[in-house]
């Protein structure tokens, strides 16, 4: 076996997919499954295909290119002007907020003899991407409607990602009002109204009627809603776990000796003198993951810090007498799953 490695339970992931799909269906809401956190790796994409998920979404064109599916492929990150041709070629739908980009998508779609669908993103206050809801959206919609080979497929919004704004009833009514105005203007119902992400599970009972789809990523891999971090009933929070090998184990002072300057990352570290402690080093570092985003399964282990290639731990208080070569297990956050799955230096083990 090769370490470090991230263990991925395909069946736990499948159970989360099934349960979330059923949970949303009770509210007449569909699911757009986000594949970016696991880099759209085939074993988990296969689960989404087998469970008949209608939309697969990713922020990276590189991931969308390799996905094999009958589902609609959605580009989550706004397309760059330099990537409009690839966006039309490899995706069915993209999220957009800039007319200049949409206009170029139109030209690319015409050259490829395709109709490209777009979801116009509305910023309801979280202040990441999207047309600010107080702007003249009607004028933008009119210009989009005049383009060839572009279909205004839906509207969407994003919350809890940058500004941490919760999808409360008051906030989501801003999107609801714009949906009503746009549908009146174009004289048809929008196919898809994407009302946010995994944070909506804490507010499902107040989701406006017009919202018929959510973009779900974190709830699928960590089994929780992202407004307050609560684990959802019947879901697994350990689809992904990390295993790393102890490569050094020694008793050392807890306070460095000598004059202290900058560390390898240009920062001056601070230390507390706790006397001599048993320190373990594992073969992972900042190049693979932020040590603050992993949690030792052994609750008596504390993480002291990391360099590019090493994470240093204090195992003094553990009841287990660790030795070099022992394997430590860690629970993961969304950010650490994202980093570890992206790192080519971490083995991916499907179980």
N, C-alpha and C positions, 0 to 999 in steps of 0.2 A: 504493500500500500504506500501511496505517496502523500506526504503532508507538506504544507497545509492543504486541507481540502474542505470544500463546502458540500455537505450532504443535503440532497434534495429528495423529499418524499413525494413521489408522483401521485400516490393515492390520497395523501392528505391534501395535496393541491386540488385533485379532482373533487374531493368532498367539499372543499371551500367553494369551488366553482359551482357545483350543483346547488349547494345551499343558498349561495348568494343569488343565483339565477332565480330560484324559487321565491326567495324573499322579495326580490324586486318585482317578480311577476304578479305577486299579490297586490301590488300597488299600480299595476299596469305600466311598469317601467322596464325597458330593455337594458341590456348591458353591453357596453363597449369594453372589451377586455384589453388592458394595457400590458404590453409585453416587454417594455423597455427595461424593467428592473432585472429581468433574467436574460437580457440580450436576445430575446426571441429564440431561445434555444428550442430545438425541435421536440424533445420529449414533452415539454409543457405546452407548446403550440399544438401538438397532437391531441392533448387533452381538450383544449378549447375547441378544436375541430370536431372531436368525438362528442362533445357536449352541445354541439350546434350553436355556438356563439356567433351572432350575426355580424359583429364588427370586431376586427382586431386592430389595435392602435399602437403606434410607437412614435417616439420623437426622432428616431434616426432612420434615414433612408436606407442605410446599410443593412439594418435589421429587416426593414420591410421588403427589401429586394429578395432576401433569402426565405421569407415565409411562404410556405406552400399551403394554400387554403382556398376554399370556395367562398369564404366570408369576404366582406368588403374590407379593404385595407385602408386605414386612416392615418394620415400624417398629423401627429399631435402638435409638434412645434411648427410655428409659422414658417412657411417656405421662404428661403432666401431667394433674391432675384437670380443668383447664379445657379440655382437648383430647380428652376421651374420645369425644365424639360424632363428631368429625372422624376420630379414629383408627379407629373402627368403620366409618365411612362410606367411607374412602379406603384402608384396608389390610385385608389378610386375616389377618395375624399381627402380634402385637406382643410385645416383650420386656418382662417385668414382674418386680417384686420386692415391691411393696406391695399388701397385700390390699385396702386401701381403694380403690385405683385399679382393681384387678381387679373389685371389686364394682360400681363405677360403670360399668366397661366392660360388665358383665353387663346392667345396666339399660339402657344405651345400645343394646346389641345387641338386647335384647328389643323396645325401641321401634322399631327399624328392621327387625325380623323377620329378623335375621341370627344366625348362630353365629360368634362371634369366637374365633379360636385364639390361645393365648398360649404363649410359651416362658418358663418360670420360670427366672430367672437365679440361679445359685449362685456366690457369691464364694468361691473356693478359696484366697484369700490375696493377690491383687493389690490388694485394698481399693479398688476403684472401685465399680461398682454390683453389686447382688445380695444375696440372703439369705446371711448368713455360714454356711458349711458346718457349723459346730458348733451352730447353732440348731435348734429343734424344727421341722424341715421337714415331718415327717409331719402335724402338726397343721394347718399351712398348706395342705397338699395336700388334706386332708380338707375344709377349708372351701371350697376352690376347687371340689372335686368336687361340692359341694352347690349350686353356683350354676347358674342357667339361662342358656342361650345363650352359655356359655363352654366351650371345650374345652381341656383341658390337653394341648397338642399335643406339647410337648417340654420338655427341660431344656437349659440352656446355661451357658457360663461365659466369662469374659473375662480374658485375661492379657496381660502386656507393655505395657499401655497407661498405667497410672498408676504402679503399684509396680515395673514392669519385671520381674515374676516370670516366669520361663521355664516353658514347658509341659512340664516334665520328666515322666517316668513317675510319679514319686512324687506330683507335684502333680495330674496328671490322674487318678490313682487315687482322689483325693478325690471327683471328679465321678462316676467309675465306680461307687463304692460307693453314692452317693446315687441314681443311676439304678436300681441293683438294688433298693434299698429302696423307691423310689417305684413301680416296676413291680410289685413284690410287693404293695404296698398297694392299687393301683388295679386289679390283676389283668388287666393288658394291657400290651402293648409300647408304648412311646412312639414316635410317628412320627418324631421328629427329636431327635437329641442333638447340639447345636452345641458343638463342642469348642474354640472359639477362632478365631483369625485367621491371618494370613500368617506369624506366628511359628512355627506348627506344622510348616512345611516342614522345619525343622531337626531335627524329632523324629518324622517320619512313621512310622519303623520301630517306635516305641514307643507309638503312639496306641492307647488301649484299644479293644477290639472294639465296645463299645457306641456309640462316637462315629461318627456316619454323615454329618456335615455340618460344613463350616468356612465362616466368613464371610470372604470374600477381597476385599480392596480394594487394598492397597499392592502386592502381588505382581502384580496385573493391570496397574498403571500404571507400576511401576518394575522389574518383573521380579526381585524379590528377596524373600528371607525376612526377617522383621523381628526375629528373635532376635539375629542377629549381623551382619545387613546383607549377606549373601552373595548375589551374583547367581545365579539358578537356571539350570541348563543349558537352552539353547534359547530363553531369554526375552530380550526387549528392555528395556533400562533407559532408553531415550530415546523413549518414546511421546510424551512432552511435552517441548518445549524452548521457551525464552524468547528473543525477539529484542527488543532495545531500541536506540534511536537516540541517538547522541552529540549533545547540544544545546549543549555548551560544551567547549572544549579549550584550556587555558592553562597556562603555566608559573607556578607560585606557590610561596611558601615552604610548607614542610610543618608549620610551627608557627604558630598564630594570633598576631597582634600585638595587644597590649593586655591589660588585666586580664580574666581568665576567670571567668565566672559560670555560671549554668545555661543549658543549651541549650533548644531549643523543647519538649523533653519533660521538663523539670524535673530533668535530670541534669547533673552537672558533668563534662564530657568530659576525657579525658586524651590527650595527644599526645606523640609522639617527634620530636625535631628531626632530620630527615634531609636538610636542605638544600632547595634548590629542586628541585621535581619537576613532571612533566607530569601534570596532573589533568584527567580527563574527567568530565563530568556526563551522566547518562542520565535520560530522562523517566519515571522510576518512583520511588516512595517508600514510606514506611511505610504509607500508606493502601492500597497495593496488595500489598505483600509485605515480609517481613522480609529485609533484605539478607544476613543470615547464612545464609539458606536457599537462596541461589542461588550457583552456581559458574561463573565465566567459563570459556568453552571455551578461550580463550587463557590458558594457565597462567602467563604472565608478567604478567598483570594482577592487581592486588590491590584489594580493596574497602576503602575507608577508613571509610565510614559512610553514613548517610542522614538526610534530613529527611522531612517529610510527602510531598513531591513529587519529591525528587531523591535519586539514589544517586551518591555521589562515588567515583571510582576513580583509582588510580595506574597510569598506562600507560607510565611512564618506561622500564621494562625490556623492554617488548614489542619484538619484531623488526619489527613492522609499523608504518609511519608513519601513525597514525590521523589522520583529519580530521573536522571537524564534518559530520554527516550520515551517517557510517559506522554500520553496524549491528553490534552486538555480540551474540553468542549465549551463552546460559547453560544449564547443566544444572540440573535441579531436584530438590528433595526432595519428600516427600509433603506436608509443611506448605506449601511454596511453591506447589505445584500447587493445593492447596486454596484458598489466598489468591488466587492469580491468576485461577482459574476463577470465584471469587466476585466479584472486582472488576469492576464495569461499565465501568471505564476501560481495560481491557485487551482488545484485539481477540482473538477466538477464530478461529483459522484451521485448518480441517480439510484435511488433505492426504492 
